[in-house]
Amino acid sequence: MLRAGALLALGGAAVPLTGCDLFDDKPKPPDPLEPLAAEAADLEGRYRAAIAAAGTLADRLTPIADAHQAHAAELRKVIGRPAPSGTPAAGPTVTATDPQGLLAELRQAEQQARENAAKACAAAPGERAALLGSIAAARATHLEALK
């Protein structure tokens, strides 16, 4: 009788817990900001690689790399999930002897990223639109700094 009561009590206690996602193994759907967070991290990696390849560009590119790092961190905070581990940052595909080629590649990546941020801003709910708008604006100023 005690066993039956204990099992009933345990079983009854477990039922409400299933409603709080404690035992829910279904993965949460990806946040729409995930691609932008990954893109910001990728851009930071590109800039850091460009700085390593052409040290003469460090003064010009370091603030932009730092901005992308801050954007990635802020997007991750809004998403509420850490960055996936083991994602290597992309590097520039031009050689270190061609700083103008590095800048051209970064301009192209930055232009695409600005467009992505602007589209995300237009589609985002109000509480996220301000952040995405500021990221799009920052990316537009990065384009000017790369001229």
C-alpha positions in Angstrom: 0.0 0.0 0.0 2.9 2.4 0.8 4.6 1.5 -2.4 1.4 2.2 -4.4 1.0 5.5 -2.7 4.6 6.4 -3.3 4.4 5.5 -7.0 1.2 7.4 -7.3 2.7 10.5 -5.7 5.8 10.2 -7.8 3.8 9.6 -11.0 1.6 12.5 -10.1 4.5 14.8 -9.5 6.2 13.8 -12.8 3.2 14.7 -14.9 3.3 18.5 -14.2 7.1 18.5 -14.8 6.6 17.4 -18.4 4.8 20.6 -19.1 7.8 22.8 -18.1 10.1 21.3 -20.8 12.2 19.6 -18.2 11.9 16.4 -20.1 11.5 17.9 -23.6 14.3 16.7 -25.8 13.1 18.6 -28.9 15.6 21.1 -30.0 14.5 24.7 -30.1 14.1 26.2 -33.6 17.0 28.4 -34.7 16.6 32.1 -33.9 16.3 34.3 -37.0 19.3 36.2 -35.7 21.6 33.2 -35.8 22.8 33.9 -39.3 23.6 37.5 -38.5 25.6 36.5 -35.4 27.5 33.9 -37.4 28.1 36.5 -40.1 29.4 39.1 -37.5 31.8 36.5 -36.1 32.9 35.6 -39.7 33.6 39.2 -40.5 35.6 39.7 -37.4 37.7 36.7 -38.4 38.2 38.1 -41.9 39.4 41.4 -40.5 41.7 39.7 -38.0 43.2 37.6 -40.8 43.6 40.7 -43.0 45.4 42.5 -40.2 47.7 39.5 -39.8 48.3 39.4 -43.5 49.0 43.1 -43.9 50.0 44.7 -40.7 50.1 48.1 -42.4 46.3 48.0 -42.4 46.0 47.3 -38.6 45.2 50.9 -37.6 42.4 51.0 -40.2 40.9 47.5 -39.7 41.2 46.9 -35.9 38.3 49.1 -34.9 36.1 47.5 -37.6 37.1 44.0 -36.3 36.4 45.1 -32.8 32.9 46.4 -33.9 32.1 43.0 -35.5 33.2 41.2 -32.3 30.9 43.5 -30.3 28.0 42.9 -32.7 28.4 39.1 -32.5 28.5 39.3 -28.7 25.4 41.5 -28.5 23.5 39.3 -31.0 24.4 36.2 -29.0 23.1 37.9 -25.9 19.7 38.7 -27.6 19.5 35.2 -29.0 20.3 33.7 -25.5 22.6 31.0 -26.8 26.4 30.9 -26.9 28.2 30.7 -30.3 28.5 27.2 -31.7 31.9 25.8 -30.8 34.4 24.8 -33.4 33.3 27.2 -36.1 36.5 28.5 -37.8 36.6 32.1 -39.0 37.0 32.6 -42.7 40.1 34.4 -43.9 40.8 36.6 -46.8 41.5 34.9 -50.1 43.9 37.4 -51.4 47.6 37.5 -50.6 49.4 39.6 -48.0 51.3 41.4 -50.8 48.1 42.9 -52.1 46.5 45.3 -49.5 44.2 46.7 -52.1 42.9 43.2 -52.8 42.3 42.7 -49.1 40.4 45.9 -48.9 38.3 45.0 -52.0 37.4 41.6 -50.6 36.5 43.1 -47.2 34.3 45.8 -49.0 32.5 43.0 -50.8 31.9 41.0 -47.7 30.9 44.2 -45.8 28.4 45.2 -48.5 26.7 41.8 -48.4 26.6 41.9 -44.6 25.1 45.4 -44.6 22.3 44.2 -46.9 21.7 41.2 -44.7 21.4 43.4 -41.6 19.1 45.9 -43.3 16.8 43.0 -44.5 16.8 41.5 -41.0 16.0 44.9 -39.5 13.0 45.4 -41.8 11.6 42.0 -40.8 12.4 42.1 -37.1 10.0 42.9 -34.3 10.4 46.3 -32.7 12.5 45.1 -29.8 15.2 43.8 -32.1 14.9 46.3 -34.9 16.9 49.0 -33.1 19.9 46.7 -32.6 19.7 45.4 -36.2 19.4 49.0 -37.5 22.5 50.1 -35.6 24.4 47.1 -37.0 23.3 47.9 -40.5 24.4 51.5 -40.0 27.8 50.4 -38.6 28.4 48.2 -41.6 27.6 51.1 -43.9 30.2 53.2 -42.1 32.7 50.3 -42.4 32.2 50.4 -46.2 33.2 54.1 -46.1 36.2 53.4 -44.0 37.4 50.7 -46.5 37.4 53.1 -49.5 
